[in-house]
Amino acid sequence: MDCLCAIGNGVVGKIAEYTVEPFGRLVGRQVGYLIHYNKNLQTLMTQVKNLSVARDRVKQQVDEADRRGEKIHKDVQKWLEEVAQIMKDTEEFLKGKCQATGEPNEVLKDEGQANEEPNEVLKDERQGKLKRLHQFCPNPRLRYQLSRKSTKLVEAVDELYKRKDFSSVSYSVRPQEVCVISDEDYEAFDSRISTLNKIMDELRSSSADMILVYGIGGVGKTTLVEEVLRQVKKDLFDDAVMVRDVKIPNLEPIQKEIAEKLGLGVLSDETIAGRANKICERIKDKKTLVILDDVWEAIDLKTLGLPHIPTCKILLTSRTRKVLTSGKIKQREFQLSILGQDETWLLFEKKAGDVTKDPAIKSLATQVALRCGGLPVLVITVARALESSSLPMWEDALRCLVSFDEKEDLTKKAYSGLEWSYTRLNEQLKPLFLLCGTTIQGNSISLTNLLKYSMGLGFFKDLTVEAARNALYTQVDKLKSSCLLLDGDDNTCVRMHDLVHDVAISGLHLRIHTSS
């Protein structure tokens, strides 16, 4: 009998352990919602305020990253979205609570005042209102529901607050290097293909760390290295960037452009040495090609952030061989010569169009093409200027163009030809062309700035901004068709060949001199 009693007591004890105690805890928690009504609401308000401060700090970091052009991490975006939702849920809960209890909604401050510190009088008054509001809820059922809901919100707010610290809210994105020419646009002449293949062979081998392409202005150096850039992006290098119009080397803007195109951001707050270290760290473990176009003077590559390391190759273009360094770096050079007569005619015929097939014009066209001296920039510009022109215009062109003599400087002759192309522009395009020449910074100008300057100078009188923009874009397209303007790195800007730029500057000086 004693044995049976002992067994019975044990069973009853276990039943009590698994039923009465959990039930007691459950009842205690439910009763606690009633007892701790005011405390739960106060905890919710405190936690929401803390979360609001944390959210504002993260949003400030996100805004700064946006201004730097960086991408925001997805977990940061998700956290901000969840915080916004919990803030909305809390505000709706408090509004509903005030409606149910008949009290005004004075608990949750306006978001715009979240960071303002109230004075002591207002603080005491607010606390008094809060206390009265918390005590006002005679309905036990409503008191229970509101307290339980506030507890659930506290748990959600607390969970978000614990995730407020991020090692980083953003990351740099390497902008895609834009090739101005495409595979179809490249003029595949034998003289250019031969040089292109030699450059590609050097880039694939380890025989040279620096390659120079040099030749007279307008001979096609930039076009050639743009094609190199397009080809190496397929599989030869991990990173390939191009900085145009280097000329007299100002290290800071060159560094910033290289850094941005490598995905480091512009590094505006860094010193030259600081940027150089970051660029060097970025390229040392990846195969990298850096193209510096139109260099006029020797550049200290080490100071720039491009020391002699096996993973990095440098490709330069210049009008002279003097830009090569005298150090131990392995160097190769290729001279890009003018086009031969056959290549000159093929290019001229292609750009001038079907008008060159007219028997009455073909002989004149051949002579005009030869007077372009084999310089692609001049061949293309003159051909485009004569596209669809009548016989008298061709005769006038042949008369006006200065004959190219091998003893005379090709660059001076190129200026004469480009100046003639300028005279062929209509009276609307001439001032815009000169404006482009005076406002281009480096090698490009934004269309937005060009519109501002044009309207300020009265180019588009009595037109709305939208109508003026359309007129500007139409005229810019005409200048592009004449090859006096070039496409920019994107559709927001335009470029100008340096020889054409010189002609624009000289044309402006002539206008000023004539008008005075």
Buried (B, 14 or more C-beta within 10 A) or exposed (E): EEEEEEEEEEEEEEEEEEEEEEEEEEEEEEEBBBEBBBBBBBBBBEBBBBBBEBBEEBBEBBEEBEEEEBEBBEEBEEBBEBBEEBBEBBBEBBEEBBEEBEBEEEBBBEEEEBEEEEEEEEEEEBEEBBEEBBEEBEEEEBBBBBBBBBBEBBEBBBEBBEEBEBEEBBEBEBBEBEBBBEEEEBBEBEBBBEBBEEBBEBBEEEEBBBBBBBBBBBBBBBBBBBBBBBBBBEEBBEBBBBBBBBBEBEBEBBBBBBBBBBBBBBBEEBEEEEBBEBBBEBBEEEBBBBBBBBBBEBBEBEBBBBBBEEEBBBBBBBBEEEBBBEEEBEBBBBEBEBBEEEBBBBBBBEBBBEBBEEEEBBEBBBBBBBBBBBBBBBBBBBBBBBBEBEEEBBEBBBEBBBEBEEEEEBBEBBBBBBBBBBEBBEEBBBBBBBBBBEBBEBBBBBBEEBBBBBBEEEBBEEBEEEEBBEBBEEBBEBBBEBBBBBBBBEEEBBBBBBBBBBBBBBBBEEEEEEEE
